[in-house]
Amino acid sequence: MSNRICEILGIKKPVIQGPMVWLTDAKLAAAVSEAGGLGSLGPNAGQTSVTRDPGETAERMRQEIRKVHELTNKPFSVNVLPVQNGDDIYTPPMLKVIYEEKVPVVTFVGEPDEKMFREFKEHDIKIVYRSLNPTPENARLAEKFGADIIVATGFDEGGTLPDKVLGTFSIVPLIADSVEHTPVMAAGGIADHRAFNAAFALGAEGVYCGTVFLMSKESRMAENVKEAVLKANAQDLLLFRTIPAYYRSLPGDLANTLVEMDKAGATNAELGKKMGGFANLRIGMLEGDMDKGYVSVGHGISHINKIMSAKEIIGTLCRDFKNCKNRSAAGEAIIFSGTGSGCAERMMNLLLTSKPLSSEMNRITDMMLSPLRLRLSFLRY
């Protein structure tokens, strides 16, 4: 089975593994790509030590890219995260490496950049665009500049959270309805086949996942952190303000302190300084010190019950892909909201007058129509 996402990226399953800072490497990226998805290398991929030198940073990425090429001949992605409104000394040497090493796909995070997008096209590189703060405006601008795929990220994600508290169920249809022709992927809290199916019903054509792949056998995240995540669910996660907006973490000394500072009225800048940026993410998630560092994962942890291989994860996510494929375009998934007899009547009419449905959708339709008919009988009298 295939769809637009698969065709654009040259993959078999419409799944992208998110390029998490410090927590990706060639082993994970290649495993995801070999399983039919799109593996990704994020900042400091495969590294354990910090370098402030832009040239060395780029050369380290070159070595990791070459390792991916050795492990798979399938497509993969490298993250491009330009500095916004500042002196960006890291991106130019990184782009040079990406072009020289023939990286087929970039995951571009930030505000759309017309000049950079044009360069990618000149090098025959596919662009997966993900805004940290997705809006209809930046989605349309990314489409105008030539993005091949747009990722709609909801507040259910791990890592750097959007500044607007819009969950995945809200942001995906908003972005999908905002663009003219570019396929959209859903991100945030997606960890099993139910969330995958829901993403398609909301108008997405694929999923972009981080936390679920951190919990893979191939992931370099510390084993004690994996065990802690298995024992937790979304209700255990702590939320606090920081730079640029919000973060969440499993409990620990640092995370607990940040929550208390937030409650006491500390500024975002003060919280950001105490949080320690990605350095303390490395300490918490890569080194496994959950008190000195923090552990940022998404709401999807509620649905992760065991450590699986990347291949098993993709198989679990995509087990209904055949049924999900182009469901939105075919009209088999009907999303309706509202109250009152008018809403219920319109919904029932839509269901009854739609084109012939699959057996699965017929069963769901029957389940939906019974309470609707009952409700209408009461509302009319």
FENFEN-V73551 format. One record per residue. N is the residue number from 1. SS is DSSP state (helix for helix, strand for strand, loop for the rest). BURIAL is 1 if it has 9 or more other ideal C-beta (glycine too) atoms within 8 Angstrom, else 0. Layout:
n=[N;N]
ss=[SS;SS]
burial=[BURIAL;BURIAL]
//
This chain:
n=[1;2;3;4;5;6;7;8;9;10;11;12;13;14;15;16;17;18;19;20;21;22;23;24;25;26;27;28;29;30;31;32;33;34;35;36;37;38;39;40;41;42;43;44;45;46;47;48;49;50;51;52;53;54;55;56;57;58;59;60;61;62;63;64;65;66;67;68;69;70;71;72;73;74;75;76;77;78;79;80;81;82;83;84;85;86;87;88;89;90;91;92;93;94;95;96;97;98;99;100;101;102;103;104;105;106;107;108;109;110;111;112;113;114;115;116;117;118;119;120;121;122;123;124;125;126;127;128;129;130;131;132;133;134;135;136;137;138;139;140;141;142;143;144;145;146;147;148;149;150;151;152;153;154;155;156;157;158;159;160;161;162;163;164;165;166;167;168;169;170;171;172;173;174;175;176;177;178;179;180;181;182;183;184;185;186;187;188;189;190;191;192;193;194;195;196;197;198;199;200;201;202;203;204;205;206;207;208;209;210;211;212;213;214;215;216;217;218;219;220;221;222;223;224;225;226;227;228;229;230;231;232;233;234;235;236;237;238;239;240;241;242;243;244;245;246;247;248;249;250;251;252;253;254;255;256;257;258;259;260;261;262;263;264;265;266;267;268;269;270;271;272;273;274;275;276;277;278;279;280;281;282;283;284;285;286;287;288;289;290;291;292;293;294;295;296;297;298;299;300;301;302;303;304;305;306;307;308;309;310;311;312;313;314;315;316;317;318;319;320;321;322;323;324;325;326;327;328;329;330;331;332;333;334;335;336;337;338;339;340;341;342;343;344;345;346;347;348;349;350;351;352;353;354;355;356;357;358;359;360;361;362;363;364;365;366;367;368;369;370;371;372;373;374;375;376;377;378;379;380;381]
ss=[loop;loop;loop;helix;helix;helix;helix;helix;helix;loop;loop;loop;loop;loop;strand;strand;strand;loop;loop;loop;loop;loop;loop;loop;loop;helix;helix;helix;helix;helix;helix;helix;helix;helix;loop;loop;loop;strand;strand;strand;strand;loop;loop;loop;loop;loop;loop;loop;loop;loop;loop;loop;loop;helix;helix;helix;helix;helix;helix;helix;helix;helix;helix;helix;helix;helix;helix;helix;helix;helix;helix;loop;loop;loop;loop;strand;strand;strand;strand;strand;loop;loop;loop;loop;loop;loop;loop;loop;loop;loop;helix;helix;helix;helix;helix;helix;helix;helix;helix;helix;loop;loop;loop;loop;strand;strand;strand;strand;strand;loop;loop;loop;loop;helix;helix;helix;helix;helix;helix;helix;helix;helix;loop;loop;loop;strand;strand;strand;strand;strand;loop;loop;loop;loop;loop;helix;helix;helix;helix;helix;helix;helix;helix;helix;helix;loop;loop;loop;strand;strand;strand;strand;strand;loop;loop;loop;loop;loop;loop;loop;strand;loop;loop;loop;loop;loop;loop;helix;helix;helix;helix;helix;helix;helix;helix;helix;loop;loop;loop;loop;loop;loop;strand;strand;strand;strand;strand;loop;loop;loop;loop;loop;helix;helix;helix;helix;helix;helix;helix;helix;helix;loop;loop;loop;loop;loop;strand;strand;strand;loop;helix;helix;helix;helix;loop;strand;loop;loop;loop;loop;loop;loop;helix;helix;helix;helix;helix;helix;helix;helix;helix;loop;loop;helix;helix;helix;loop;strand;strand;strand;strand;loop;loop;loop;loop;strand;strand;strand;strand;loop;loop;loop;helix;helix;helix;helix;helix;helix;helix;helix;helix;helix;helix;loop;loop;loop;loop;helix;helix;helix;helix;helix;helix;helix;helix;loop;helix;helix;helix;helix;helix;helix;helix;helix;helix;helix;loop;loop;loop;loop;loop;loop;loop;loop;loop;loop;loop;loop;helix;helix;helix;helix;helix;loop;loop;loop;loop;strand;loop;helix;helix;helix;helix;helix;helix;helix;helix;loop;loop;loop;helix;helix;helix;helix;loop;loop;helix;helix;helix;helix;loop;loop;loop;loop;loop;loop;loop;loop;loop;helix;helix;helix;helix;helix;helix;helix;helix;helix;helix;helix;helix;helix;helix;loop;loop;loop;loop;loop;helix;helix;helix;helix;helix;helix;helix;helix;helix;helix;helix;helix;helix;helix;helix;helix;helix;helix;helix;helix;helix;loop;loop]
burial=[0;0;1;0;1;1;0;1;1;0;1;0;1;1;1;1;1;1;1;1;1;1;1;1;1;1;1;1;1;1;1;1;1;1;1;1;1;1;1;1;1;1;1;1;1;1;0;0;0;0;0;0;0;1;0;0;1;1;1;1;1;1;1;1;1;1;1;1;1;0;1;1;0;1;1;1;1;1;1;1;0;1;0;0;0;0;0;0;0;1;1;1;1;1;1;1;1;1;1;0;1;0;1;1;1;1;1;1;1;1;0;1;1;0;0;1;1;1;1;1;1;0;0;0;1;1;1;1;1;1;1;1;1;1;0;0;0;1;1;1;1;1;1;0;1;1;1;0;1;1;1;1;1;1;1;1;1;1;1;0;1;1;0;0;0;1;1;1;1;1;1;1;1;1;1;1;0;0;1;0;0;1;1;1;1;1;1;1;1;1;1;1;1;0;1;1;1;1;1;1;1;1;1;1;1;1;1;1;1;1;1;1;1;1;1;1;0;0;1;1;1;1;0;0;1;1;0;1;1;1;0;1;0;1;0;0;1;1;0;1;0;1;0;0;1;1;1;1;1;1;0;1;0;1;1;1;1;1;1;0;1;1;0;0;0;0;0;1;0;1;1;1;0;1;1;1;0;1;0;1;1;1;1;1;1;1;1;1;0;1;0;0;1;1;1;1;1;1;1;1;1;1;1;1;0;0;0;1;1;1;1;0;1;1;1;1;1;1;0;1;1;0;1;1;1;0;1;1;0;0;0;1;0;1;0;0;0;0;0;0;1;0;1;1;1;1;1;1;0;1;1;0;0;1;0;0;1;0;0;0;1;1;0;0;1;0;0;1;1;0;0;1;1;0;1;1;0;0;1;0;0]
//
